[in-house]
Amino acid sequence: MRVKTIVMVSLYFVPFAVILSGLGAVSPWLFYALWITMGIGIVGIGASVMHDSNHGSYSENDRVNNALGALLNLIGGYDQNWKIQHNILHHTYTNLDGLDEDIEGTVLIRMSPHRPLWGIHKYQHIYSWGLYSLMNLMWVFVKDYKLIFRYHKNDLLRKQKLTLRKAVIHVTLIKSTYLIATLGLPLLVSGMEVYQVLLGFLFMHMVAGLSLACIFQPAHVMETSGFEQPSDENKMENSWAVHQLLNTTNFAPKSTVTSWFIGGLNYQIEHHLFPQICHVHYPKLSKIVKKAAEERGLPYNVQPTVLKALLLHGSMLRTLGSQARFAKAYPELVA
């Protein structure tokens, strides 16, 4: 984990140092390549270092976990929001409409059969990939502010020992520092034109946004997902663990490179069942989980490659965007 951490952090900060040194001004292509590499670094830090740290599974030392988890603040996010959105909501209420913000999407992307269906959704399997690439920019400029007000209203900030005022100050300071450092400094010292710096910043976040979406969306928005909702009595048909199996998919289990770079998040089933176990143990753990699921007649959803998982995710987006396909796949949800 130490070597991986050094590699992932370096993928972000070394290209940034080159940009600030002015060496990136030798060629626009080199300049943009440095920003794109930083985008890959965002993915590496987020998936392989920050993710485990904010789950408390990177180290037995809470100070180490908190320090590495706070790396998110250096790449445009806000760690306290992430802990609420991911640890509390997503892992507890996976694929539950109105509770799991990972399937909230936007008006343009329908990620749950319980969301309103609009005419434009028939094309979402085509245009969603472009919108995914803007996901990171939304987090940087808009979503973190929206979330702190939502979490204050739902009394979730208190779980992180935060008041609304404190959270607003935190987010404002973190975002301001991030933008001054990541945009302001290159504008001043990189030796490149303003539009080139802005394009580089855009490319970085587009690469990060699309890559992160390609990691997380095929894990839950798939045709094998159940999307069960609570009954009128607010009860679930299945236990929490069974619900995770029904709504989660692994992919590329034999790809050591994929698993290494994305922090074991191709083993989403194991991660959801055991979020406080470091991802380096997921490959061995997966054999135990798969055997236990099969012995109990429970599904263990897995796709052989990243490409196959992405194709099936695209197919699911198409199903969710078409009334005819939707009715065929989910007849029980169509009046």
Protein Blocks (a to p, Z undefined) as FASTA:
>chain_A
ZZmmmmmmmmmmmmmmmmmnommmmpmklmmmmmmmmmmmmmmmmmmmmmmmmnopmbmc
lklmmmmmmmmmmnopafklmmmmmmmmmmmmgoiahkammlnmpmklccbfkbccdfkl
mmmmmmmmmmmmmmmmmmmmmmmmmmmmmmmmnopmmmnopafklmmmmmmmmmmmmmmm
mmmmmmmmnopafklmmmmmmmmmmmmmmmmmmmmmmmmmcckbgoiacdfkopafbdfk
lmmmmmcccehkllmklmmmnooplmmmlmmmmmmbcfklmmmmmmmmmmmmmmnopacd
ddfbfklmmmmmmmmmmmmmpmklmmmmmmmlpZZ
